[in-house]
Amino acid sequence: MGQSSSRADLADILATLSQTEVSPEAHDFWDELWKLSTTPEDIFELIPPEDVRSLKKNRPENVVTLFTQAVAQLCQIVHTPVPMYFGQALNCVRILTRLLPFLVDDDTDFAERLCWSVEDCYNEEEAADDEDRPQPLARLVIHAAMHLLFLPGFTVDAAAFEEDDDEDEDEDPEEEEDPAAEELPPSEEEEDGYEEQPRRGPRKKRGITELPQQALWAAGMGGFEARPALAASFDRNRVEVLRLLLSAVCEPLFQSAESYDPWRSRWLETATDKDAPNSRLLFYSLCNVVFSYDPTGFGVPYGGALFSSEAPTILLNVATQVLVALLDFGRPTNAAHSSSGNNAAKTTKDPDDDDDFVHATKKKNEDARRRKKEEDPLDIIEPRRDL
């Protein structure tokens, strides 16, 4: 009964959005939307593509408010991860997942301003740090998604990052720090402080990002001895957030074969940039989920297909898609890197730079090749195969 009531309430809210302008200050209206008890099926059934296009055309201000408030809600939950608001976070994730492809595929000024423009309402002298500057909503939603994928109690165990604190207490305070570590910009966790912001993440030390093994989704790269907490709720939440990330980086799907440019997408550039949060954790987790999958299942070849609707199998499928999309971005081509029209100014990435996920893959390949050569010196004559 409660679920059907929520569906009816959602339908009423969507009808109101399509018929009238709703002010961003109408807090009761927007709070009711975010607090509804919904499912992914509800969102996709009650918000068909034609309704999204119609809303964008006839009520663009409502689209702006809907997108802005959903991103703001996710950022707030990332910084103050209170479990009672996790359902609200999933509502935001589902609505953004439905809305984003129609913004990514839009080359109009409306989508450009909404996703990538920032208000010049800050003092440049006071905001010398990039962290103090306003960030485009596109960057905020991708970074929020990458934080949510490793949010304690939501997608990983609540104690997944506590081992970092234990190691901090054991460190020698008189030990010299590596000068290379001083050149690294402080992470978001170090800027905000653990006491004020409960969110935890990988800890940087001596120029190397130390990965908390318990935050991995499965044992393997980054932690062969890891014993991550297994929970169907974690898998379901990971699937929904991965779908959000996938919808944000789906821009290549809307490019023709003739105009396809592997360096064109700023969405993918943001997701694979070196400052993307939890990128190494995400890379290892995606690889471990994909490569540790056992297709046999109950002793029957490909028996896992019998349970394709279960969360672990769905996670495998979505994780594979996200991993391929992130690794494919910026892949070298025979043609010289070039962009035409308005897209030429839409990317700042150097074609000689790998995205962070490709770099991690090459690093693992080089480590494996080096170990193999140490075992068999004759292996040095093997031709090198770069990505």
N, C-alpha and C positions, 0 to 999 in steps of 0.2 A: 504493500500500500504506500509506504514511504517513497519507494523508488518511482512509482507511477506519479505520485504527487510532485516529485522533483522534476520529472519529465514535463509535466504540465506547466510548472513554474518556469522552466527553461524556455519552453515554447512561447509563453507570454512575454518573457523578457526579450527574446529575439524579435517578436512581433513589434514590441515597443521601439526597439532599436531601428527597425526598418521603416517605421512610420513617423517618428518624431525625433528631433534633436534632443539628446540627453546630455545635460551639463556634466562636466567632470566633478562639479561640486555636489552632485546628487549622490551623496555617500550611501544613503540607505539603498538606493537602486543597485549600485555597483557592489556593495557588500552582499546583497542578496544573491547576486550572480556568482560571486566567488565562493560563497558558502554552500551552494547547492551540492547535493549528493548526486554525482553523475557517474557515468561510465564512458569509456572511449566510444562505444557504440552509440550512446545517446548523442554525443557531440557530432559525430559524423553523419548520423541519420537526420538530426534536426537542423544541421547547417549544411545543406547541399551546396555544390559549387555555384549554381546559378544565384543562390541567395547571397553568397559572399561577393560575387561580382556586382550584383544589384546594390548591395549595401555600400560597396566601395564607390560606386558611381553616384548614387542618390544621397547617401548620408556619410560623406567622407569624414566629417568631424567625429561621428560615432566610432568609425574605424580607428581614428587616431587615439581617441580616449580608451577604447577597448585594448588596443595594442600597448599603449603607454602604461596603463594601469596593470595589465597582466605582467609586463616586464618588471615593473616596480615591485609587484607582489613577490615575484621570484627572487629578486635581489634582496628583499627584506627577509625572506625565509632563509636564504643562504647565510645571511649575517647573524640571524637569531633563529637557529633551527629548533623551534619548539614543536614537539611531536603533535600537539593538538591542531597545528596548522598545516600538517602534511597533506590532508585531504584538500585543503584550499590550494596548496601548491600544485597538486595533480590537476585540479580544475584549470588553473592557469596554463599548465603544460599542454593539456588537451586542446584548449581554445587556440593557443599559439600554434600548435601543430596543424590545426585546421586552417588557420589564417595565413601562415607564412608562405606557402607555395604561391599564393595569389599575389603576394608582395614581391617575392623573388622573381617572378615571371613578368613583373610590371616595369617597363622602361620609362614610365612617365615621371614628371617632376614630383608628383604626389608621393610615390613610393620612395624616390630618392631623398626627399626632404624628411619623410617619416623615419626611414631606416638609418640614414647616414649623416644627416645634418645635425649640428649642435648649436645651441644658443650661445651667442657671444656676449654673455652677461656676467663674465668673470673678469677679475683684475689679473692681467697677465703677469704683473710683478709679484703679486701674492701667490699666484698659481703657477710658479715656475716648474713644479713637478707635474709630470703627466698624470699622476694619480689625482691631483687636485682639479684637473680640467674636466669639463663635461664630456661624457663619452656618448657616441652614437648608440641608439637603441639596438642596432644590429649587433654591435660588439657586446653590449650588456647581456643580450639574450643568449648568445653563444657562450660567454664566460659563465653566466648563471647555470646553463645546462651542464657545463663541464664541472662546476662545483657540485651540482645536485647529484651527479653520478657517483660521488664519493662523500655524500653527506651522512655523517654518523646517525644511525637510527633510521635512516630513510632508504639508503641503498647499500650501506655497509654497516657492520656492527658498531654499536655505540662506543665501544672501547677500541676501535681499530687504530686510532692515532695515539693512544695513551702510552704506548711503548716509547714514543719520542720523549715524553716527559721523564720517564725512568732513566733513559740514556743521558739526558741533560744533567741529572743529579750526579751521575757517575763520572762526568767529565772533569778533568783536571783544570782548575781555574787558572793555573799558572802556565798552561801549555800555550805555546805560541800559535797564532793563527796564520794560516797560509795567506800571503798577500793577495793571491788571486781571488780569494773569497771576499776580500774587502772591495774589490772592483764590481762585484755583482750587485745589481739593484736589490733593495730589500723586497721580499715577497709581500703579498697582500696580508698574509697572516702576521708577519713581523711588523708591518705598518700599523695594523689595527690593534695588535696586542691580544694575547689569548684571554686575558681577564675580561676585556670589554666585548670581545667577539668570540663566542664559543666555537665557531667554525675552526676545524683543524685541517692540516694538509701536509704534504711532504716538506721535510725540514732541510734547508740548505746549510751545508757545512763544508768548509775548505774547498769551495768551488764545485762541490758535487751535490746533487740532490739525492738525499737519502730517502728511499722509498719505504714506507711502513708496510711490511709484508701482509699484515692482517687486513689491509684495505684492498688488496687484490681480490678480484672476483673468483679467481681459481688459482691453484698452485701452478708454478711453471716459471717462465721468465720473470725475473725480478724477485723471485722467492720460491724456490723449489721445495723448501721446507715449510712453506706457509700453510696454515690451516684456517682459511677464511670461514666465517660463519655462513652457514647455508640456511636460507629462508626463502620460501616461495614469494613472500611479500617483497623482499629485496629484488628478486628477479623481475617481478611484475613492474616495480617502479623503475628499474633500469631500462626495461623495454620501452616504457612510455617516454622517458627522458631521451633515450637513444633515437626514438622516432622524431622527437622534437629537433634534435641535432641533425638528423638526416633530412628533415624538411627544410632546415635552414641552409644546408649545403647542396640543395638539389638543383642549383642553377644550371649546371651542364646539361640537364635533361631538356632544357628549353632552348638550347642552342642547336642550330642545324649542323649537319656534318661539314658543310663548307665553311661555316663561320666559327666552328669550335676552336677555342683557344684555351689550353690548359692553364694559362696564367690569368684568365679573365676574371674569375670569381673572387670578389672581395670577401664574400661569406666564407669560402674555403680558406682564403688567405688568413682571415682572422682565426679560424679554428685550428690552423696548423702553424700559427706563428709561435715563436719561441717563448712569448710571454703568456701564452694560453695556459690557464690554470689546470693542474693535474694532467698535463698532456702525456707525461711518461707513464703515470699510473694507468691512464686510459689505454695507451698503446699496449702495455703488457697485459692488461685485463682482457682487452679484445682478443689479442693473440692467444692467451691461455684458454679463453672460453672456446675459441674456434678449434685450436689444435688439440685440445684435450677431450673433444667430443668423441664419445664411443658410439658408433652407429650400429653396433651389434644389438645391444639391448635385450636382456632376458634370454641370451643365447640364440636368438633368431637374427639372421643377417638383416641389417637395416630395420631391426625391430623398433628403433626409436621413432620411425615414421608412424607407428601405431599411436604414438602419443604426441603428435605434431601440435595439438592444441594446448599442451602443457607449457608452463612458463619457461622451463629450461630450454626447450626446443625452439620456442619463439625467440628467446634471448639469443640463441645461436644464430638464427637466421638474420635478425636485425644487426647483431654484432658483426657478422660477415659483411653486410652491406655497408655499414659505417666504416669498417676497416678498409675496404676496397676504395671507398670514396675519398678517404683521407690520404691514402697512399698514392692514389692516382693523380692528385692535384700537383701540377707543376712538373709532371713527368717529362723529361727531355724528348723533343721531337726532332725530326730531320729538318723541318722548316725553321727558319729564323723566327725568334720571338717577335711578334708584332701584334698591335691592336689597332683597330680602326674606329673612326667615329668617336662618339662620346665615351666609349669604353676605354680609350687610350689613357684617359686621365683617371680611371677608376681603380688602378692597381699600382702599388709602389714596390712590389716584391721584385727582387733581383733574380733574373732567370738562373744565375749561377748558384743561388742558395737553395738547398733542399728544404722542404717543409720539415717540421720537427718530427713527424712520424717516419718519413723517408730516412732522415738522419739516424733515428733510432734503429731502423732496420739495417742500414749499412754498418752501423757500429756493431750490432750483434753478428753480422756476417763476417766482419773483419776480426772480431774476437774469436769466432769459431775457426776461421781460416788460420789464424795465428797459432791456436792450440793444435790444430791438425799438423801444421808444419813442424812444430816442436816434436810431435810424436813420429813424424816421417819426413825427414829433410828432403827426400825426393819429390815430395808433393809440391815443392816450390815451382816446379816446371808446369804445374797445372795452370791453364790460362785463367785470368781473372774475369769474373762475370759480375759487372756492376749492374745495379738496377737501372 
